[in-house]
């Protein structure tokens, strides 16, 4: 996959028919282990060996697109859509099965938190190590060292082994090294979600500076706050194929529509076989008119149908509103609000009307959870769609929500102050 100079004008990335197939064993067992490799080798030699039926799984298919120098492009898609595979192919971590891609200029990539770091080495040592992996010379790393450390905010820990770093410190340092490579093309795969909100904003400001220098950024993220802020265009992947290439707002709408009712990724291990399933969700106002944009102070009405597989005593439904930067802002609970629900097998309906929305202006996604009484065992966790809160002034700079306070003022005419005796004066 060449990265030589592109003769087609101002293109930073040109992908033509990219595809990536992985061989998998039929029946779900892995086919990329050492044992499978030996089996294949024995088969080629004509010797007896265990044979496992195999098939190809196409993680990426026929991906064609062009990105100009200076563009920030988001890559969206549900889990398993092929987003990370696309970036791995572009960054030459893995070779494509079909197609080719041409990248013009210096390439930097951050595909996983702390890729290239060694846990036993200090932050200082890892900066030089990771910089070398990315293609920077020792003199260049030394020249940018102080900037890298300051940007990551790890001055007090730069001589501490990184195995003692938090995940946030890890990703801040890794991103800082990759960003200070001053790449012409920067590939980022879901790394900003680990950092806190101030660091995310710092990264976005830095990305804007890179863009002004005509750098190209390709960002994979489930965080719509990052995508909206950084990208004017998105590629939307579905089952390994690019099904949309266009404006960010339209791409986010597709993503949110497809993501509604999707199982929450964080609950996958706990919910291999959920006892309750959300079947349909409607977001409306008090007049039951379907809407996705609400002015602050309006009430939101959420109606959803659910199916219980077995009887459940004292089921607790929880509806959580999570801001686009992944801040959990508020939640409503049938148990806390005094509604006792004993579920019988079959399909039923539940409706929630919120108090007047005091959330600041932003986009919020809805998660619908079902737990046993007392907030115990998790029975269901699914996406319930998203909505926007609109306000001309109040945004995330004002916090999570804003409510009116009661203020009082009194005019102070005189404050009596005790007289101070001179030092040494007799009492």
Secondary structure, 3 states (H helix, E strand, C coil): CCCCCCCCCCEEEEEEEEEEEEEEECCCCCCCCHHHHHHHHHHHHCCCCCCCCEEEEEEEEEEEEEEECCCEEEEECCCCCCHHHHHHHHCCCCCCCEEEEEECCCEEEECCCCCCCCCCCEHHHHHHHHHHHHCCCHHHHHHHHHHHHHHHCCHHHCCCEHHHCCHHHHHHHHHHHHHCCCCCEEEEECCCCCCCHHHHHHHHHHHHHHHHCCCEEEEECCCHHHHHHHCCEEEEEECCEEEEEEEHHHHHHHHHHHHCCCECHHHCCCCCCCCEEEEEEEEECCCCCECCEEECCCCCEEEEEEEECCCEEEEEEEEEEEECCCCEEEEEECCCCCCCEEECCEEEEEEEECCCCCECCEEEEEEEEEECCCCCCEEEEEEEEEEEEECCCCCHHHCCECCCCCCCCCCCCCCCCCCCCCCCCCC
